[in-house]
Amino acid sequence: MIIALSNLKGGCGCTTLSLVLAHYFSQKKKQVFLIDLTYEGSLEVLYSKSMLLNERLPFEFFTSDLNRIEVLIDKLQAEKEAVILLDLPKAFANPSLMRLMRYVEIFIIPIQYGLLNTSAASRFALLSSKISPMSSSIFLPNMSSSGGFDDELSAQQKSLRSLGDLSSAISLHPALLELPSMSLPPSCLYELAVSLDLLYSKYIEPKR
């Protein structure tokens, strides 16, 4: 299964949640391949630190550019039960990225509520559905609305549900904001377990 995380707006938590999901799927005894395709290479920096610390990661990590990624995915897909997680770049005018998106089965779109944020997430979902019509989109809020549940928030949620599945909000553990490496403190996954289990059982597993 190929799962991609992205949004048209940066700073929504795509890279952090890619790493969290890599650990989560590994805990479920899945073979996991995490691939950093971003221009910033944030995951690559964390991986380098993990190697310096001799950390044993429960998944395999790769970096690639858009010109080579299709060859890499073809090789990794030989492992039929593997989960391939892609942290996508923000470059939708790139034909190579559009070809890559046709491989994706599930797009997870991290969001933070707010009109600008939900608008960017909605546009990404529309783009991905046109490029990859057989894929599905899951919106994953990773911050609660500061204004509480009101008419504006309800309207945003209704708009998102018209374009894909809307998972319950996930509260990121403070330790995830400044990670020293790719290893996660056990308390992180423990505190996120309920939200991640719901995301997996309700929206991801049925599509396998």
Backbone as a ProteinNet text record, in pm:
[ID]
protein_1_A
[PRIMARY]
MIIALSNLKGGCGCTTLSLVLAHYFSQKKKQVFLIDLTYEGSLEVLYSKSMLLNERLPFEFFTSDLNRIEVLIDKLQAEKEAVILLDLPKAFANPSLMRLMRYVEIFIIPIQYGLLNTSAASRFALLSSKISPMSSSIFLPNMSSSGGFDDELSAQQKSLRSLGDLSSAISLHPALLELPSMSLPPSCLYELAVSLDLLYSKYIEPKR
[TERTIARY]
83.8	0	87.2	52.4	127.7	42.7	95.8	27.8	115.2	57.6	132.3	74.6	163	119.9	160.8	64	94.8	-21.1	2	-95.9	-37	-120	-66	1	-35.5	20	125.7	239.5	342.7	311.1	386.8	371.7	251.6	194.4	74.9	107.8	234.7	272.4	291.6	304.7	318.2	441.3	556	679.5	674.8	628.1	618.8	524.8	409.3	312.2	359.2	439.9	499.2	584.7	664.8	751.4	669.5	567.9	480.8	415	365.1	298.5	396.4	520.3	621	641.3	650.2	663.4	535.4	421.5	293.8	275.4	296.3	280.2	382.8	501.2	601.9	555.6	491.1	436.8	330.6	264.5	162.1	222.8	354.2	427.6	424.2	413.3	419.4	562.9	597.5	723.9	700.6	778.7	752.6	873.1	843.6	944.4	901.5	981.7	954.8	1045.1	985.3	1061.5	1042.9	1153.5	1153.5	1174.8	1073.2	1081.5	1082.2	1084.4	1076	1207.1	1198.8	1318.9	1397.5	1326.6	1394	1476	1431.2	1503.7	1505.5	1396	1392.2	1408	1344.1	1357.2	1499.8	1563.3	1701.2	1794.6	1771.1	1852.2	1833.8	1708.8	1683.1	1743.4	1738.5	1795.8	1947.2	2012.4	2157.6	2191.6	2110.9	2133.9	2112.5	2012.7	1989.3	2107.2	2165.9	2280.7	2402.1	2419.9	2529.7	2511.7	2386.2	2356.2	2343.8	2367.4	2356.1	2217.9	2116.7	1980.5	1932.9	1861.2	1801.7	1656.6	1627	1492.5	1409.4	1279.4	1194.2	1142.3	1192.8	1150	1271.7	1255.4	1363.7	1336.2	1442.5	1428.7	1505.8	1444	1507.8	1484.6	1577.4	1552.9	1558.7	1486.7	1486.2	1446.1	1472.4	1416.8	1308.7	1234.4	1119	1157.7	1281.8	1325.2	1355.8	1381.7	1420.4	1317.1	1215.3	1126.1	1046	1007.4	925.5	1002.3	1131.8	1213.6	1221.2	1240	1246.8	1115.2	1004.8	874.8	849.5	885.7	868.5	943.1	1062.6	1139.9	1075.6	1031.9	974	839.5	765.4	635.2	644.9	765.1	783.4	746.5	759.1	714	564.6	482.3	339.5	265.3	307.9	238.2	301	396.6	467.3	381.1	410.5	350	457.4	431.3	524.4	467.4	539.8	496.8	578.9	511.5	577.9	551.4	657.8	644.7	668.8	560.8	567.3	614.5	677.4	714.6	595	606.2	500.9	539.8	512.9	554.6	460.7	338.8	238.6	243.9	332.4	351.3	451.1	505.4	608.7	544	567	506.8	548.1	671.9	717.7	637	602.6	520.5	380.5	326.2	192.9	190.9	297.3	305.3	313.8	394	408.1	275.4	197.2	70.9	-26.8	-9.2	-97.8	-74.5	42.2	70.9	-1.1	-33.3	-78.8	-219.9	-237.4	-370.2	-445.4	-373.3	-435.1	-352.4	-419	-356.4	-402.7	-307.2	-339.5	-302	-398.8	-380.6	-389.2	-275.2	-278.3	-330.1	-412.9	-467.8	-468.9	-472.7	-502.7	-622	-726	-849	-825.3	-900.4	-888.6	-920.1	-980.6	-1027.1	-914.3	-799.5	-686.7	-636.2	-626.2	-574.6	-668.1	-796.7	-890.7	-906.8	-891.7	-898.6	-782.7	-661.3	-544.8	-561.3	-611.3	-632.1	-736.4	-842.2	-947.9	-895.6	-814.6	-758.2	-665.8	-589.1	-502.2	-585.2	-693	-778.3	-839	-879.9	-935.6	-830.7	-709.9	-602.1	-567.5	-553.3	-513.5	-621.6	-749.3	-857.5	-859.9	-817.1	-811.4	-691.9	-580.2	-459.1	-468.3	-526.2	-536	-679.9	-769.5	-912.5	-946.1	-861.3	-891	-841.9	-772.9	-721.1	-829.2	-800.6	-890.9	-814.8	-886.3	-825.3	-876.5	-784.3	-818.6	-763.2	-850.8	-807.2	-778.4	-660.2	-617.7	-586.2	-683.7	-656.8	-553.1	-451.6	-351	-342	-448.4	-458	-604.4	-651.5	-791.2	-813.2	-934.2	-966.8	-962.1	-900.5	-891.7	-1026.4	-1117.4	-1245.8	-1352.6	-1318.2	-1418.1	-1506.8	-1610.9	-1700.8	-1806.2	-1801.5	-1897.3	-1940.5	-2022.3	-2076.3	-1966.5	-1861.4	-1753	-1676.5	-1646.7	-1576.9	-1662.8	-1791.4	-1883.3	-1887.3	-1884.8	-1886.4	-1758.4	-1644.4	-1517.2	-1518.2	-1566.8	-1571.4	-1664	-1777.4	-1871.7	-1807.3	-1733.9	-1666.1	-1563	-1485.4	-1383.3	-1447.2	-1555.6	-1621.6	-1678.9	-1705.8	-1757.1	-1648.2	-1521	-1407.7	-1332.8	-1358.4	-1287.3	-1330.8	-1259.6	-1286.7	-1222.9	-1288.3	-1236.2	-1215	-1089.2	-1056.2	-1068.3	-1074.1	-1075.6	-940.7	-939	-816.9	-713.5	-588.5	-477.6	-395.6	-368.1	-290.2	-144.9	-60	80.6	149.8	222.7	298.8	405	426.4	526.9	665.5	700.2	832.6	849.6	738.6	747	785.2	778.9	805.5	954.2	1039	1183.9	1252.2	1237.6	1293.7	1445.2	1520.8	1665.6	1709.5	1618.4	1650.8	1519.7	1528.8	1407.6	1342.4	1408.9	1348.6	1244.2	1133.5	1028.4	1022.1	1002.6	983	860.9	867.3	752.3	623.8	636.1	517	440.9	511.5	445.4	341.8	387	294.9	188.3	223.9	125	11.3	45.6	-55.9	-136	-75.1	-143.8	-216.6	-205	-252.7	-399.8	-484.6	-628.6	-659.6	-602.3	-627.4	-572.9	-453.2	-393.2	-467.9	-512.5	-591.3	-721.2	-784	-907.8	-880.4	-775.1	-737.4	-713.8	-642.9	-608.1	-730.6	-805.9	-915.8	-1033.7	-1058.3	-1177.5	-1151	-1029.4	-1006.4	-897.6	-801.1	-689.5	-708	-729.2	-741.3	-851.2	-970.6	-1075.4	-1035.6	-934.7	-893.7	-782.1	-731.1	-622.9	-676.9
-118.9	0	123.7	220.6	344.7	457.2	522.2	631.8	755.6	865.3	990.3	1094.1	1173.3	1283.9	1414.4	1503.7	1633.1	1728.4	1851.9	1959.5	2070.1	2158.8	2270.9	2372.4	2372.4	2467	2398.2	2461.5	2405.8	2425.1	2359.2	2375.8	2307.2	2209.2	2140.9	2010.9	1973.1	1852.4	1729.6	1745.1	1628.8	1544	1609.9	1536.8	1467.3	1538.1	1478.4	1359.3	1375.2	1265.5	1149	1175.1	1065.9	977.9	1041.6	968.1	894.4	959.6	894.9	770.6	782	668.6	556.6	590.2	486.6	402.8	467.6	394.3	316.1	377.2	311.5	184.5	192.2	73.5	-33.7	8.1	-89.6	-164.6	-94	-159.2	-262.3	-242.5	-336.9	-449.2	-463.7	-572.3	-561.7	-439.9	-417.6	-386.9	-426.9	-380.9	-241.1	-145.8	-5.9	55.6	127.9	205.3	352.2	435.4	578.2	652.1	733.2	799.8	951.2	1021.7	1168	1221.8	1290.8	1351.8	1503.9	1558.3	1703	1769.1	1896.1	1971.4	2008.4	2022.6	2060.3	1945.8	1821.9	1705.5	1695.5	1733.1	1729.5	1588.1	1491.9	1353.2	1302.5	1345.3	1303.2	1353.2	1474.4	1529	1445.1	1411	1329.2	1189.3	1135.6	1002.9	1005.6	1109.9	1122.7	1125.1	1193.2	1198.4	1060.7	988.2	852.8	761.5	775.6	692.8	728.4	855.6	896.7	840.9	826.5	773.9	621.6	558.1	412.4	360.9	437.1	394.5	288.4	190.6	86.9	124	160.1	202.4	82.4	82.2	-32.6	-28.8	62.9	75.1	112.9	104.4	144	283.1	360.5	499.8	523.2	601.8	637.5	786.1	844.1	975	954.5	1038.3	1025.5	1159.3	1174.5	1288.6	1236.7	1327.7	1288	1216.2	1229.4	1162.9	1015	975.7	836.8	759.4	827.8	765.7	649.7	657	549.8	417.3	422.3	300.7	243.6	331.5	286.6	222.9	285.3	230.7	95.9	81.6	-47.4	-158.8	-127.3	-227.2	-257.5	-154.5	-173.4	-244.6	-225	-289.8	-440.7	-491.6	-637.1	-699.4	-620.4	-664.1	-634.6	-734.2	-711.9	-658	-691.8	-645.9	-521.2	-463.4	-347.5	-221.5	-130.9	2	101.2	173.6	274.6	411.5	487.6	620.5	725.4	817.9	922.5	1059.1	1131.5	1271	1353.9	1406.2	1468.6	1613.3	1659.1	1800.7	1884.6	2013.6	2106.5	2160.1	2082.7	2124	2063.7	2112	2044.2	2078	2168.9	2192	2093.6	2005.6	1911.8	1784.8	1755	1635.7	1506.6	1499.9	1378.5	1353.7	1459.9	1444.5	1397.3	1449.4	1407.6	1259.8	1212.3	1069	986.3	1033.7	961.8	950.5	1057.4	1057.8	953.1	907.6	803.7	668.9	652.2	529.2	526.4	643.6	655.6	600.6	521.6	466.9	551.6	608.3	692.4	819.4	932.6	1060.2	1099.7	1116	1170.8	1318.3	1403	1547.1	1608.1	1630.8	1694.8	1838.4	1877.4	2013.8	2072.4	2203.3	2277.8	2365.1	2359.4	2430.9	2580.5	2640	2780.7	2790.3	2898.1	2907.8	2891.5	2953.3	2941	2797.6	2733.5	2597.1	2496.8	2507	2411	2434.5	2560	2588.6	2521.7	2530.8	2467.2	2315.7	2259.3	2114.4	2069.8	2148.4	2114.2	2117.1	2218.6	2227.5	2110.4	2069.5	1953.2	1828.1	1809	1691.6	1690.3	1806.4	1814.3	1780.7	1833.8	1804.4	1655.9	1598.2	1457.3	1366.3	1404	1320.7	1324.4	1437.4	1445.9	1369.2	1376.1	1307.1	1157.3	1119.2	977.9	946.6	926	910	789.8	687.6	566.9	577.6	684.8	701.5	760.9	762.1	824.5	926	1021.6	1126.4	1118.3	1134.7	1138.7	1268.1	1352.2	1474.2	1441.5	1482.2	1450.3	1579.6	1632	1752.8	1722.9	1809.1	1785.1	1899.9	1983.1	2086.6	2123	2130.7	2166.6	2314.2	2347.4	2487.2	2566.5	2683.2	2765.4	2827.2	2831.1	2894.6	2798.6	2673	2575.7	2535.1	2459.9	2410.7	2516.3	2577.7	2681.1	2660.9	2754	2739.2	2738.9	2821.1	2827.9	2696.4	2638.8	2510.5	2401.7	2402.2	2303.6	2312.9	2435.6	2454.5	2401.8	2424.4	2373.7	2221.4	2159.5	2013.6	1957.1	2021.4	1977.1	1984	2092.6	2108.7	1999.1	1968.7	1863.6	1727.3	1698	1566.6	1547.5	1657.4	1644.1	1599.4	1606.1	1573.3	1448	1400.1	1281.8	1247.7	1156.3	1119.7	1222.7	1247.6	1340.9	1265.1	1240.5	1167.6	1259.7	1199.8	1281.1	1349.1	1461	1539.7	1463.6	1485.5	1423.2	1535.2	1520.8	1622.7	1578.6	1655	1617	1634.3	1531.1	1532.6	1642.8	1720.2	1827.4	1780.6	1655.1	1604.4	1595.4	1594.4	1583.3	1715.6	1823.7	1954.5	1980.8	1914.7	1931.9	1795.9	1713.4	1578.7	1581.8	1510	1504.5	1400.3	1308.2	1201.2	1138.5	1024.9	957.8	871.4	847.9	770.6	854.9	791.6	862.3	815.5	906.6	865	773.9	664.6	573.7	645.8	751.7	823.5	886.3	919.4	980.1	886.5	768.2	673.3	626.6	618.2	577	678.7	807.5	911.3	926	888.5	901	773.1	669	536.1	534.4	597.1	593.3	658.7	777.3	848.6	772.1	715.2	640.9	511.8	444.5	322	351.5	463.4	501.6	532.6	608	639.9	512.1	418.1	294.5	206	179.9	82.3	133	263.3	316.6	361	411.9	473.7	407.9	341.3	284.3	134.7	58.5	-86.9	-130.3	-66.6	-108.4	-92.7	-10.6	12.9	-78.8	-163.1	-254.9	-366.5
0	0	0	-85.1	-94.1	-36	65.5	133.9	121.7	77.7	64.8	159.2	218.8	303.9	238	224	164.1	184.2	146.5	150.6	64.3	13.4	-63.1	27.9	154.7	251.2	336.4	354.6	440.1	587.6	672.6	816.1	875.7	804.5	854.5	927.4	931.8	1004.8	919.5	787.4	699	734.8	752.5	779.5	914.5	1016.4	1150.1	1150.4	1086.5	1085.4	998.5	896.2	817.9	908.6	992.2	1084.5	1188.8	1242.7	1341.7	1282.1	1159.8	1095.9	1063.6	1030.9	1006.1	1131.7	1246.6	1373	1404.2	1378.8	1410.4	1328.2	1196.9	1112.9	1149	1189.2	1231.8	1355.7	1447.1	1566.1	1530.4	1418.6	1372.9	1289	1298.8	1233	1080.7	1030.2	886.2	844.9	722.7	667.4	611.8	660.1	628.5	557.8	449.2	378.1	383.9	445.2	455.8	357.2	270.8	165.3	174.9	185	189.9	48.8	-3.4	-136.3	-129.1	-8.4	6.1	-30.9	-66.4	-99.7	25.6	139.3	263	321.8	297.8	349.2	500.7	565.7	712.2	766.6	701.2	747	726.5	619.6	593.3	703.8	751.6	861.8	987.4	1019.3	1138.2	1123.8	1001.3	977.8	999.7	952.6	972.2	1121	1198.7	1343.3	1406.5	1357.7	1409.1	1380.4	1262.6	1228.3	1314.2	1343.5	1431.2	1572.4	1612.9	1746.5	1748.2	1633.1	1619.8	1661.2	1627.6	1660.3	1561.4	1611.7	1526.5	1502.6	1379.8	1344.6	1300	1330.4	1294.9	1151.3	1071.1	931.9	847.5	715.4	624.5	569.6	559	515.6	386.2	297.6	171	142.5	69.9	8.7	-142.4	-212.1	-358	-418.2	-544.9	-616.4	-710.6	-769.1	-848.6	-977.1	-1019.4	-1142.2	-1121.4	-995.7	-968.6	-888.5	-838.7	-741	-799.4	-926.3	-982.9	-986.5	-1016.1	-1015.6	-874.4	-775.2	-636.2	-592.2	-624.5	-584.8	-649.9	-775.6	-843.3	-769.3	-719.1	-645	-509.5	-440.2	-307	-312.4	-421.5	-433.1	-449.5	-470	-474	-339.7	-231.9	-99.3	-90.7	-116.7	-138.2	-17	103.1	222.5	283	214.3	268.9	263.4	354.2	354	310.8	202.8	152.4	186	267.8	309.4	235.7	170.8	93.7	156.4	187.5	228.3	102.9	43.6	-88.2	-82.2	-191.8	-200.8	-244.1	-229	-272.5	-410.8	-514.6	-650.1	-752.9	-758.4	-839.5	-987.7	-1026.4	-1168.8	-1227.7	-1143.1	-1185.6	-1244.3	-1371.4	-1432.6	-1363.4	-1311.6	-1243.1	-1116.6	-1045.6	-925	-961	-1068.3	-1110.5	-1149.4	-1214.9	-1247.8	-1120.5	-1025.2	-899	-826.2	-827.6	-753.2	-804.3	-927.3	-980.4	-913.2	-847.8	-773.9	-638.6	-587.6	-449	-431.9	-326.6	-295.6	-194.3	-98.8	3.5	20.5	13.5	47.6	187.7	278.2	410.2	406.6	437.1	426.8	566.1	630.4	762.6	749.9	845.7	841.7	981.9	985.2	1106.8	1072.1	1153.2	1118.9	1104.1	1014.6	978.1	830.2	786.8	648.6	547.5	573.1	480.9	476.1	592.4	600.1	533.5	562.9	503.9	354.2	310.4	166.4	93.3	150.7	88.5	85.8	196.4	202.6	101.2	86.5	-9.7	-152.8	-183.8	-319.4	-348.2	-246.5	-266.7	-294.1	-216.9	-237	-376.7	-425.1	-559.7	-664.9	-647.5	-741.3	-742.1	-623.5	-615.3	-673.2	-655.6	-710.4	-862.6	-921.2	-1066.7	-1122.1	-1050.9	-1096.3	-1071.8	-957.1	-918.5	-879	-975.1	-946.3	-857.6	-856.4	-777.4	-633.1	-601.4	-465.5	-375.3	-245.3	-149.4	-67.2	-11.3	69.8	212.8	307.2	449.2	506.8	556.7	623.7	769.7	815.8	952	1027.5	1103.6	1182.8	1290.4	1301.9	1404.5	1504.2	1505.4	1607.7	1623.1	1746.2	1769	1740.2	1702.7	1677.6	1807.7	1802	1922.2	1958.8	1862.9	1888.8	1936.1	1951.9	1994.2	1877.6	1905.8	1802.3	1774.5	1658.3	1622.8	1478.3	1429.6	1294.8	1189	1209.8	1112.6	1104.7	1221.7	1224.5	1162.5	1194	1137.4	985.9	933.4	787.8	725.3	792.1	740.9	737.6	843.3	849.3	742.4	720.6	617.8	479.3	455	326	304.1	408.1	396.3	372.8	443.3	428.5	288.9	218.7	81.2	-15.9	29.6	-56.7	-14.2	107.2	156	296.7	359.3	497.7	590.3	702.3	802	931.9	965.4	1087.2	1207.5	1325.8	1447.3	1463.8	1535.7	1552.2	1633	1598.2	1668.4	1733.8	1861.5	1933.8	1937.3	1872.7	1865.1	1999.9	2039.5	2164.3	2157.1	2265.6	2263.5	2218.4	2248.5	2211	2060.4	1984.9	1839.5	1773.4	1847.3	1788.7	1767.9	1845.9	1831.3	1846.6	1747.2	1754.7	1733.8	1817.5	1799.3	1696.7	1661.4	1566.6	1520.9	1451	1404.9	1511.5	1620.3	1728.5	1799.8	1838.2	1909.5	2054	2146.9	2285.9	2294.8	2370.1	2381.9	2422.1	2499.9	2545.5	2429.1	2320.1	2204.7	2144.5	2106.3	2043.4	2140.3	2268.8	2369.2	2375.6	2377.4	2387.6	2258	2145.9	2016.8	1976	2057.6	2017.9	1979.8	2059.9	2031.8	1898.5	1874.7	1748.8	1628.5	1643.3	1532.3	1505.1	1610.7	1591.4	1517.8	1550.8	1482.4	1335.7	1310.7	1173	1093.2	1152.6	1082.7	1060.5	1167.3	1158.2	1076.9	1082.7	1015.9	872.5	846.3	716	630.6	693.2	616.8	593.7	697.6	685.3	588.7	588.8	492.4	347.6	320.3	181.9	137.4	227.9	191.5	103.1
[MASK]
++++++++++++++++++++++++++++++++++++++++++++++++++++++++++++++++++++++++++++++++++++++++++++++++++++++++++++++++++++++++++++++++++++++++++++++++++++++++++++++++++++++++++++++++++++++++++++++++++++++++++++++++

